[in-house]
């Protein structure tokens, strides 16, 4: 027939999700800015709910496409490239926070009142600034490091079990990984609740909370990602030949692990 498919590519039908995503993200951005200036946070919350709805609906459609056979080997290659590029963009996101942290750690400048003349020599400050009591890296941060490293081994175990079509081990490995991710999040929340400094207490505090806080958010997202894979594995939706969704979650989780190692070594140990 003239309209029969004679290629291995997936021609996407018109989708409303890109438009919904753009509108939701814009509403969340504007709402967040207004909330930062003392206005009601409801607009920002509405935008966030819209983004969550888009994420659920869009991924649901991607899974459905996979289930009906649209993800051919050629399409799977494109999906893997897309995931890798996304992770690379996330790496550069964290590079910005590391850059800011190390810049202020190597060239600390105290708070300066008034305007400096162009020829004025900047005074040298201390880092961490005076009054900042940093965390002991060999207590809870070390425990969180062990938790994430262990979760990296369990998700790798699940991946190898997937390749060998051992679905029972896949489910068990993912269940342990999701549990470890949840424990990490609880411990980080506990750590924040016992911090001796707040977000607005200088450049060290701002960099610390932005870097570790965004990493914590990535752990939460990765935990949800793996939890969805766990449900799909229990439903028998993965096979040794076709599990791009699980690969994406595993790669993302390994990225989260590696970033934490840099955070632990750079901010908790070197930066104390």
ZAMARGU-4260 file (C-alpha; in steps of 0.2 Angstrom, whole numbers, plus 5000, padded with zeros to 4 digits):
<rodrens>
0) 5000/5000/5000 | 5006/5018/4996 | 5004/5023/5015 | 5013/5008/5022 | 5028/5012/5033
5) 5044/5007/5024 | 5057/5014/5037 | 5062/5011/5055 | 5059/5029/5061 | 5045/5035/5072
10) 5035/5049/5064 | 5027/5058/5079 | 5009/5063/5078 | 5004/5081/5083 | 5006/5082/5102
15) 5000/5096/5114 | 5013/5092/5127 | 5027/5104/5121 | 5014/5119/5121 | 5008/5113/5138
20) 5026/5112/5145 | 5030/5129/5139 | 5015/5137/5147 | 5017/5128/5163 | 5035/5132/5165
25) 5032/5151/5161 | 5018/5152/5174 | 5029/5143/5187 | 5043/5155/5183 | 5032/5171/5184
30) 5023/5164/5199 | 5040/5161/5208 | 5046/5178/5204 | 5031/5186/5212 | 5032/5175/5227
35) 5050/5180/5230 | 5044/5198/5230 | 5030/5194/5243 | 5015/5190/5232 | 5004/5175/5234
40) 5013/5159/5229 | 4998/5151/5221 | 5002/5156/5203 | 5019/5147/5205 | 5011/5132/5213
45) 4999/5131/5199 | 5013/5131/5186 | 5022/5118/5196 | 5007/5107/5196 | 5005/5110/5177
50) 5023/5104/5175 | 5020/5088/5185 | 5005/5085/5174 | 5015/5087/5158 | 5028/5076/5164
55) 5016/5062/5169 | 5006/5064/5152 | 5021/5065/5141 | 5030/5050/5148 | 5014/5040/5148
60) 5013/5043/5129 | 5031/5038/5127 | 5029/5022/5137 | 5013/5019/5126 | 5023/5021/5110
65) 5036/5009/5116 | 5022/4996/5120 | 5015/4997/5103 | 5032/4994/5094 | 5036/5012/5089
70) 5053/5012/5097 | 5063/5002/5084 | 5081/4999/5086 | 5085/5015/5076 | 5073/5025/5087
75) 5081/5018/5103 | 5098/5025/5097 | 5090/5042/5096 | 5082/5041/5113 | 5099/5036/5121
80) 5108/5050/5113 | 5094/5062/5119 | 5096/5055/5137 | 5115/5057/5136 | 5114/5075/5130
85) 5101/5079/5144 | 5114/5072/5157 | 5128/5082/5149 | 5117/5098/5151 | 5114/5093/5169
90) 5133/5091/5172 | 5135/5109/5166 | 5122/5115/5178 | 5132/5109/5192 | 5148/5115/5185
95) 5141/5133/5188 | 5138/5130/5207 | 5155/5122/5209 | 5163/5136/5199 | 5155/5149/5211
100) 5160/5139/5226 | 5178/5137/5222 | 5180/5155/5215 | 5174/5162/5232 | 5184/5149/5242
105) 5201/5152/5233 | 5198/5171/5232 | 5187/5176/5247 | 5182/5194/5248 | 5173/5200/5264
110) 5157/5210/5263 | 5161/5228/5257 | 5151/5243/5262 | 5150/5258/5250 | 5158/5260/5233
115) 5176/5255/5229 | 5188/5266/5219 | 5195/5257/5203 | 5212/5258/5211 | 5207/5251/5228
120) 5215/5234/5232 | 5202/5222/5238 | 5204/5215/5255 | 5207/5196/5258 | 5193/5188/5268
125) 5191/5170/5275 | 5182/5155/5268 | 5171/5149/5275 | 5167/5166/5282 | 5168/5170/5300
130) 5153/5164/5310 | 5149/5149/5298 | 5150/5132/5307 | 5152/5119/5294 | 5146/5101/5294
135) 5158/5087/5300 | 5160/5078/5283 | 5164/5061/5293 | 5147/5060/5301 | 5130/5061/5291
140) 5138/5067/5275 | 5149/5051/5275 | 5134/5040/5279 | 5125/5048/5264 | 5140/5045/5253
145) 5139/5026/5258 | 5121/5026/5255 | 5122/5033/5237 | 5137/5022/5232 | 5127/5007/5238
150) 5112/5012/5228 | 5124/5013/5213 | 5128/4995/5215 | 5110/4989/5217 | 5104/4998/5202
155) 5119/4991/5192 | 5114/4974/5199 | 5096/4977/5192 | 5103/4982/5175 | 5113/4966/5173
160) 5098/4956/5179 | 5088/4965/5166 | 5101/4960/5152 | 5099/4942/5158 | 5080/4942/5159
165) 5080/4939/5178 | 5065/4950/5181 | 5064/4945/5200 | 5081/4951/5203 | 5077/4967/5193
170) 5062/4971/5204 | 5072/4967/5220 | 5087/4978/5215 | 5076/4992/5210 | 5066/4991/5226
175) 5082/4992/5236 | 5088/5007/5226 | 5072/5016/5228 | 5073/5013/5247 | 5091/5019/5248
180) 5086/5035/5238 | 5072/5039/5250 | 5083/5036/5265 | 5096/5048/5258 | 5082/5061/5255
185) 5077/5059/5273 | 5094/5061/5280 | 5098/5077/5270 | 5082/5085/5276 | 5088/5080/5294
190) 5105/5088/5290 | 5097/5104/5284 | 5086/5105/5300 | 5101/5105/5311 | 5112/5117/5300
195) 5120/5132/5310 | 5118/5143/5295 | 5103/5149/5284 | 5102/5152/5265 | 5105/5170/5267
200) 5120/5169/5278 | 5133/5174/5265 | 5141/5167/5250 | 5146/5150/5258 | 5128/5146/5264
205) 5121/5151/5247 | 5133/5140/5237 | 5131/5126/5249 | 5112/5126/5249 | 5111/5128/5230
210) 5123/5114/5226 | 5117/5102/5239 | 5099/5107/5237 | 5098/5105/5219 | 5107/5088/5220
215) 5094/5083/5233 | 5081/5088/5221 | 5089/5077/5208 | 5090/5062/5220 | 5071/5064/5222
220) 5068/5065/5204 | 5079/5050/5201 | 5070/5040/5215 | 5053/5044/5207 | 5061/5039/5190
225) 5067/5022/5197 | 5050/5019/5206 | 5041/5020/5189 | 5054/5008/5182 | 5050/4997/5197
230) 5032/4997/5193 | 5035/4994/5175 | 5047/4979/5179 | 5033/4971/5190 | 5021/4973/5176
235) 5033/4964/5164 | 5036/4979/5152 | 5055/4977/5151 | 5065/4964/5142 | 5083/4961/5138
240) 5081/4968/5121 | 5070/4983/5125 | 5073/4993/5141 | 5078/5010/5136 | 5067/5018/5150
245) 5076/5008/5163 | 5093/5013/5155 | 5089/5031/5156 | 5085/5030/5174 | 5100/5020/5178
250) 5112/5032/5169 | 5103/5047/5178 | 5106/5038/5195 | 5124/5036/5191 | 5126/5054/5187
255) 5118/5058/5203 | 5130/5047/5212 | 5145/5055/5204 | 5140/5073/5207 | 5138/5068/5225
260) 5156/5062/5226 | 5162/5079/5220 | 5150/5088/5232 | 5157/5077/5247 | 5175/5079/5242
265) 5174/5098/5237 | 5161/5106/5248 | 5160/5095/5264 | 5179/5090/5265 | 5189/5103/5256
270) 5178/5118/5259 | 5176/5116/5278
</rodrens>
